[in-house]
Amino acid sequence: MNGPEVYATIYTIAPSPLDSMTIWTGSDDGLAFITRDGGKSWKNVTPQGLPPFSRISLIDASPHKRGTAYLAAKRYQLDDRAPYIYKTDDYGQTWTKIVNGIRLDDFAHAVREDFKRPGLLYAGTEHGIYVSFDDGARWQSLSRNLPDLQVSDIALTGNAAVIATHGRSLYVMDDLTPIRELGPSVTGAGVHLYRPFDPVRGVSGANFNYYLQKPADSVKVDILDAKGAIIRSFTGTKSDSARAAAARDTTRAAKADSVIRRESIGAATGCDTRPQQDPKPKTAAGLNRFSWDLRYPGATSFDCMILWGGSASGPVAPPGQYRIRLTANGRTETQSFTVRRDPRLIGVTDADLREQFALAQKINKRVSEANDAVIRIRVARSQLQKRDPSSPFIPKLTKIEEDLYQVRNRSGQDPLNFPIRLNNRLAALQRSVETGEARPTAAAYVVFKELSSDLDRELAELAATLKSAHL
């Protein structure tokens, strides 16, 4: 670093996405050039108000309009920490400085225009990231939960914004839909459901963003298939939101105490598992997000059920068209979305994944039947014990229960010591079928047929026992 490396270095090259012959460049000694003939000739288009020897760190050619570009420059090494961001709509003949709303001591590293919404700009500065909804006329912070850090570059890809920092890792804002749709029609609406971004099986779940002008007593979310049939429904209330907020505000000591209390409860009941609950939509005013894991309803479960290598979760939705229906504050909004196959898969079709879903759904139904049988046995045995503790049907019911479920399980490690039973074998088969994105193997169908036959035999014996016991 003895001098020659400081100047006359091209720092940024920006080919126009609309015209392959138009290329912009910016250098570290404050000069911007453009070629409109593929490099045969160049023209100096340095912004008139840009101070000499500014470092032009980034130029972004507009993906929407020919001749439009955005330029970010900095002069902190010259003891000038002011932001310098410019835009042009006439191939650099004239430039407009656009820094209103950015801190006076927060110099700029990068500026990008959203490729979906014209005039939606993002600026990376020494202390965070800003957004402008009006082509740079006004900026506001988009840093949200970011620490105070340098945002040296911004990449917009798909539905996400990715920022690079200086020594503080990469950060991702994974859904830009609320930002891209934000406007008076949204903020003025009592309820607004944003258009969902299409989820990819095996990669991401489905995220749904919605705006409430005022808090709602309850919010209901329905997931519908292509025919309009409800797949799953989720409801959240004010009390749910209050409990969630209280949980977030709980101190670490209180969290530790709650863990101890849960463990005590588990020890008293003979198991250490707690049933999973469906997620609940938030009811707070403002922007909210609800996520669906793409799974259909799961199998019936029962208290303290412990499975090894499987679960009662429903199968993952196959590729296809779906809808979300949101109801809040007396209004209903509906949006369509598509569950897609991972485009990186080779040799796998949507038909393969539909077949995978169909088999997983059949297995899950049988898991549910096995678990329902366990529940019926426990109810019937309780009735018999009250009516006649010495009834010969009690050990018969217990034997069927032990064939269906490993009753000695008390913790997640117990299946290492006690062999799994029929409901667990079915659940493990479903997990095997759904591991990976592919058509089920021939062996999976053979195993399913064998396990189904075993289950039919147990259910028939249960039905006969209950009939004989007049239950």
C-alpha positions in Angstrom: 0.0 0.0 0.0 2.5 2.6 -1.2 0.3 4.6 -3.5 -0.1 3.1 -6.9 -2.9 0.7 -5.7 -5.1 3.5 -4.4 -6.3 5.1 -7.6 -7.3 4.1 -11.2 -9.0 0.9 -10.1 -12.4 -0.1 -11.5 -14.4 -1.0 -8.5 -17.7 -1.9 -10.1 -19.0 -3.1 -13.5 -22.7 -3.1 -14.2 -24.0 -4.6 -17.5 -27.5 -3.6 -18.3 -29.9 -6.6 -18.0 -32.0 -5.0 -20.7 -29.3 -4.2 -23.3 -26.2 -6.3 -23.6 -24.4 -3.4 -25.3 -24.7 -1.1 -22.4 -22.2 -1.4 -19.6 -21.5 1.0 -16.7 -18.2 1.2 -14.7 -17.2 3.1 -11.5 -13.7 3.6 -10.2 -12.0 4.3 -6.9 -10.9 7.8 -8.0 -14.5 9.0 -8.5 -15.1 8.4 -12.3 -18.2 6.8 -13.8 -18.2 5.7 -17.5 -20.7 4.1 -19.8 -20.5 2.3 -23.1 -23.5 1.7 -25.3 -21.8 -0.1 -28.1 -20.3 -3.1 -26.2 -17.1 -1.4 -25.2 -16.1 0.2 -28.5 -16.4 3.7 -27.1 -16.8 5.0 -23.6 -18.2 8.3 -22.2 -17.5 9.9 -18.9 -20.8 10.2 -17.0 -19.6 11.0 -13.5 -22.4 12.7 -11.5 -21.9 16.4 -11.5 -22.3 16.8 -7.7 -20.0 13.9 -6.7 -16.9 15.3 -5.0 -13.5 14.5 -6.6 -11.7 11.3 -5.6 -14.8 9.6 -4.3 -14.7 5.8 -4.3 -17.6 4.5 -6.5 -18.2 1.2 -4.8 -21.3 0.0 -6.7 -23.4 0.9 -9.8 -26.7 -1.0 -10.3 -28.2 -0.9 -13.8 -32.0 -1.0 -13.6 -33.8 -4.2 -14.6 -36.9 -2.2 -15.5 -35.9 0.8 -17.5 -33.2 1.4 -20.1 -30.9 4.3 -19.3 -31.7 4.1 -15.5 -28.9 3.3 -13.1 -28.1 3.8 -9.4 -24.6 4.7 -8.0 -23.2 4.5 -4.5 -20.0 6.2 -3.5 -18.0 6.9 -0.3 -15.3 9.2 1.0 -14.7 8.1 4.5 -10.9 7.9 3.9 -11.0 11.6 3.1 -12.7 12.3 6.4 -16.1 12.6 4.8 -18.7 10.1 6.2 -21.7 11.5 4.3 -23.8 9.1 2.1 -23.5 9.6 -1.6 -26.2 7.8 -3.7 -27.3 9.0 -7.2 -29.7 7.9 -9.9 -30.0 8.7 -13.5 -32.8 8.0 -16.1 -30.9 9.3 -19.2 -27.8 7.1 -19.4 -25.8 9.4 -17.1 -26.4 12.7 -18.8 -27.9 14.0 -15.5 -27.9 12.6 -12.0 -30.1 13.2 -8.9 -28.7 12.7 -5.4 -31.0 10.5 -3.4 -30.1 10.3 0.3 -33.1 11.8 2.1 -33.7 9.8 5.3 -30.2 8.3 5.5 -28.1 9.4 8.5 -25.7 12.2 7.7 -22.7 10.2 9.0 -23.8 6.8 7.5 -21.8 6.5 4.2 -23.1 4.2 1.5 -21.5 1.0 0.2 -24.2 -0.4 -2.1 -27.5 0.4 -3.8 -29.8 -2.1 -5.6 -33.2 -1.9 -7.3 -35.7 -4.6 -6.7 -36.2 -6.7 -9.9 -39.9 -7.2 -9.3 -41.1 -3.7 -8.2 -39.7 -0.7 -10.1 -38.5 2.1 -7.8 -38.1 -0.2 -4.8 -34.5 0.4 -3.7 -32.2 -1.0 -1.1 -29.1 0.8 0.2 -26.3 -0.8 2.2 -24.5 1.6 4.5 -21.8 1.5 7.1 -24.4 1.1 9.9 -27.1 -1.1 8.3 -29.6 -1.3 5.4 -32.3 1.1 4.2 -35.3 0.8 1.9 -37.0 3.3 -0.4 -40.5 2.8 -1.9 -40.4 5.9 -4.1 -37.2 5.5 -6.2 -35.0 7.1 -3.6 -37.1 10.2 -2.7 -37.2 9.0 0.9 -35.3 6.3 2.8 -36.1 4.4 6.0 -34.2 1.9 8.0 -34.7 -1.8 7.2 -32.2 -3.0 9.7 -34.8 -4.4 12.1 -33.0 -7.0 14.3 -29.6 -6.6 12.7 -26.7 -5.4 14.9 -24.9 -2.2 14.0 -22.9 -3.5 11.0 -21.5 -2.6 7.6 -23.7 -3.8 4.7 -21.1 -3.9 1.9 -23.4 -5.5 -0.8 -26.9 -6.7 -1.4 -28.1 -9.6 -3.5 -31.8 -10.0 -4.5 -32.6 -13.5 -5.5 -35.9 -15.2 -5.8 -38.0 -13.9 -2.9 -35.1 -13.1 -0.6 -32.6 -10.3 0.1 -29.1 -11.4 1.1 -26.6 -8.9 2.6 -22.8 -9.2 2.9 -21.1 -7.6 5.9 -17.6 -6.9 7.0 -16.7 -9.7 9.4 -20.2 -10.2 10.7 -21.4 -13.0 8.4 -24.2 -13.1 5.9 -27.8 -12.3 6.7 -31.0 -13.3 4.8 -34.4 -11.6 4.8 -36.2 -14.7 3.4 -39.5 -13.2 2.2 -39.7 -9.8 0.5 -43.4 -10.1 -0.4 -44.6 -7.7 2.3 -42.1 -5.1 1.2 -42.9 -5.5 -2.5 -46.6 -5.2 -1.9 -46.5 -2.4 0.7 -48.6 0.6 -0.3 -51.7 2.6 0.6 -54.0 -0.2 -0.6 -52.4 -2.5 2.1 -52.0 -0.1 5.0 -55.5 1.2 4.4 -57.1 -2.2 4.4 -58.6 -3.7 7.5 -57.2 -7.1 6.6 -54.7 -7.9 3.8 -53.3 -11.3 2.9 -50.1 -11.1 0.8 -49.5 -13.3 -2.2 -47.6 -16.3 -0.9 -44.2 -17.3 -2.3 -44.4 -20.8 -3.7 -42.8 -23.4 -1.3 -40.5 -26.1 -2.5 -41.0 -29.6 -1.2 -38.0 -30.8 0.9 -36.6 -27.3 0.9 -39.0 -24.9 2.6 -42.4 -24.8 4.1 -45.1 -22.3 3.2 -45.0 -18.9 4.8 -48.1 -16.6 4.7 -47.9 -13.0 5.6 -50.9 -10.9 6.5 -51.6 -7.4 7.7 -54.2 -6.5 10.4 -55.1 -2.8 10.7 -56.2 -3.5 14.3 -55.9 -6.5 16.7 -58.3 -9.3 16.0 -60.2 -11.4 18.6 -59.4 -14.4 16.5 -57.7 -15.3 13.3 -58.5 -18.5 11.3 -56.3 -19.9 8.5 -57.6 -22.7 6.2 -55.3 -24.5 3.8 -57.3 -25.7 0.8 -56.5 -28.1 -2.0 -57.1 -27.5 -5.7 -60.7 -28.6 -5.4 -61.4 -26.3 -2.5 -61.5 -29.0 0.2 -60.0 -28.0 3.6 -56.7 -29.8 4.3 -56.0 -28.2 7.7 -57.4 -25.4 9.8 -55.6 -23.3 12.4 -57.1 -20.8 14.8 -55.4 -18.2 17.0 -57.0 -16.0 19.6 -56.0 -12.9 21.6 -55.3 -15.1 24.6 -53.0 -17.3 22.5 -51.0 -14.2 21.4 -50.8 -13.0 25.0 -49.4 -16.3 26.2 -46.9 -16.3 23.4 -45.8 -12.8 24.2 -45.4 -13.7 27.9 -43.3 -16.7 27.0 -41.0 -14.6 24.9 -40.6 -12.2 27.8 -39.8 -14.9 30.3 -36.3 -14.7 31.8 -33.8 -17.4 31.5 -34.2 -18.3 35.2 -38.0 -18.7 34.7 -37.4 -20.8 31.7 -35.1 -23.1 33.7 -37.8 -23.3 36.4 -40.4 -24.3 33.8 -38.2 -27.0 32.5 -37.8 -28.4 36.0 -41.6 -28.3 36.5 -42.2 -30.1 33.2 -39.7 -32.8 34.2 -41.4 -33.2 37.5 -44.8 -33.6 35.8 -43.3 -36.1 33.4 -41.9 -38.1 36.3 -45.2 -38.1 38.0 -47.1 -39.4 35.0 -44.5 -41.9 34.0 -43.4 -40.3 30.7 -41.5 -37.2 29.6 -43.2 -36.4 26.4 -45.6 -33.5 25.7 -48.1 -33.6 22.8 -47.2 -31.2 19.9 -49.8 -28.5 19.3 -50.7 -26.9 16.0 -49.3 -23.5 15.4 -51.7 -20.6 16.1 -52.0 -17.5 13.8 -51.2 -14.3 15.6 -53.9 -11.7 16.2 -51.7 -8.6 16.8 -52.1 -5.4 14.7 -49.6 -4.9 11.9 -47.6 -7.5 9.9 -47.9 -11.1 11.0 -46.6 -14.4 9.6 -48.0 -17.9 9.7 -46.1 -21.0 8.6 -47.4 -24.3 7.3 -45.0 -27.2 7.2 -46.8 -28.6 4.1 -48.0 -31.6 6.1 -51.6 -33.0 6.0 -53.3 -33.9 9.3 -51.4 -36.4 11.3 -52.5 -39.7 12.8 -54.4 -40.0 16.1 -52.0 -39.8 19.1 -52.3 -40.6 22.8 -50.7 -39.3 26.0 -47.1 -40.2 26.4 -46.8 -42.0 23.1 -43.2 -42.7 22.3 -42.1 -43.8 18.8 -38.7 -44.7 17.5 -37.7 -43.7 13.9 -41.2 -42.5 13.1 -44.0 -40.2 14.2 -47.7 -39.5 13.9 -47.1 -36.6 11.5 -49.1 -36.4 8.4 -47.6 -36.8 4.9 -46.1 -33.9 3.0 -48.3 -32.3 0.4 -47.5 -33.3 -3.2 -46.7 -30.8 -5.9 -49.8 -28.9 -7.1 -52.1 -26.0 -6.6 -53.3 -24.9 -3.2 -55.1 -22.0 -1.5 -54.9 -20.2 1.8 -58.0 -18.6 3.3 -57.6 -16.1 6.1 -60.5 -14.9 8.2 -60.2 -12.0 10.7 -62.2 -9.0 11.9 -65.2 -10.1 9.9 -63.3 -10.3 6.6 -62.0 -13.2 4.5 -59.0 -13.1 2.1 -57.9 -15.9 -0.2 -54.6 -16.4 -2.1 -53.4 -19.2 -4.4 -50.0 -20.8 -4.3 -48.2 -23.8 -5.8 -46.2 -26.5 -3.9 -43.3 -27.2 -6.3 -40.8 -30.0 -6.8 -37.2 -29.2 -6.1 -35.9 -28.2 -9.6 -32.5 -29.7 -8.7 -33.9 -33.2 -8.7 -32.9 -35.3 -11.6 -35.1 -38.2 -12.8 -38.0 -37.4 -10.4 -41.4 -36.2 -11.6 -44.4 -34.7 -10.0 -46.2 -38.0 -10.6 -43.5 -39.8 -8.5 -44.1 -37.5 -5.6 -47.8 -37.8 -5.8 -47.4 -41.6 -5.6 -45.1 -41.1 -2.6 -47.7 -38.9 -0.9 -50.5 -41.5 -1.7 -48.6 -44.3 0.0 -47.5 -42.2 2.9 -51.1 -41.2 3.4 -52.3 -44.8 3.4 -49.6 -45.7 6.0 -50.5 -42.7 8.2 -54.1 -43.8 8.1 -53.1 -47.2 9.4 -51.0 -45.7 12.1 -54.1 -43.8 13.2 -56.1 -47.0 13.3 -53.5 -48.6 15.5 -53.4 -45.7 17.9 -57.2 -45.5 18.0 -57.2 -49.1 19.0 -54.8 -48.5 21.8 -57.1 -45.7 23.1 -60.2 -47.9 22.9 -58.4 -50.7 24.8 -57.4 -48.3 27.6 -61.0 -47.0 27.9 -62.4 -50.5 27.8 -60.0 -51.9 30.3 -60.8 -49.1 32.7 -64.5 -49.9 32.4 -63.9 -53.6 33.0 -61.7 -52.9 36.0 -64.5 -50.9 37.6 -67.1 -53.4 36.7 -65.2 -56.6 37.4 -61.4 -56.4 38.3 -61.1 -60.2 37.7 -62.6 -60.2 34.2 -60.8 -62.6 31.9 -61.0 -60.0 29.1 -58.6 -57.6 30.9 -55.5 -59.7 30.1 -56.7 -60.3 26.6 -57.0 -56.5 26.0 -53.6 -56.0 27.5 -52.1 -58.6 25.2 -53.6 -56.8 22.1 -52.3 -53.4 23.4 -48.8 -54.8 23.9 -48.9 -56.1 20.3 -49.9 -52.7 19.0 -47.7 -50.5 21.2 -44.6 -50.9 23.3 -46.2 -50.1 26.7 -42.9 -50.2 28.6 -41.6 -47.0 26.8 -41.2 -44.1 29.3 -38.6 -42.0 27.6 -37.2 -41.5 24.1 -34.4 -43.9 24.8 -36.5 -46.8 26.0 -37.0 -48.3 22.4 -33.3 -49.1 22.6 -34.1 -51.7 25.3 -37.6 -52.7 24.3 -38.6 -53.8 20.8 -40.9 -51.6 18.8 -44.5 -52.8 18.1 -46.9 -52.6 15.2 -47.8 -48.9 15.4 -44.2 -47.9 15.5 -43.3 -50.2 12.7 -45.9 -48.5 10.5 -44.7 -45.1 11.6 -41.1 -46.0 10.8 -42.3 -47.2 7.3 -43.9 -43.9 6.6 -40.7 -42.1 7.6 -38.7 -44.4 5.3 -41.1 -43.8 2.4 -40.9 -40.0 2.9 -37.1 -39.9 3.3 -36.0 -38.2 0.1 -38.0 -37.0 -2.8 -38.7 -40.1 -4.9 -41.2 -42.7 -6.0 -41.6 -45.4 -3.3 -39.6 -48.6 -3.7 -41.3 -51.9 -4.5 -40.1 -53.2 -1.1 -42.1 -50.4 0.7 -45.4 -51.7 -0.8 -44.5 -55.3 0.3 -43.7 -54.2 3.9 -46.9 -52.1 4.0 -49.0 -55.1 2.9 -47.5 -57.3 5.6 -47.9 -54.7 8.3 -51.5 -54.0 7.2 -52.3 -57.7 7.4 -50.9 -57.8 10.9 -52.9 -54.8 11.9 -56.1 -56.2 10.4 -55.6 -59.4 12.5 -55.1 -57.4 15.7 -58.1 -55.2 15.0 -60.3 -58.2 14.3 -59.2 -59.8 17.6 -59.9 -56.5 19.4 -63.4 -56.3 17.9 -64.2 -59.9 18.9 -62.9 -59.3 22.5 -65.0 -56.1 23.0 -68.0 -57.9 21.6 -67.6 -60.8 24.0 -67.1 -58.4 26.9 -70.2 -56.5 25.8 -68.3 -53.3 25.4 
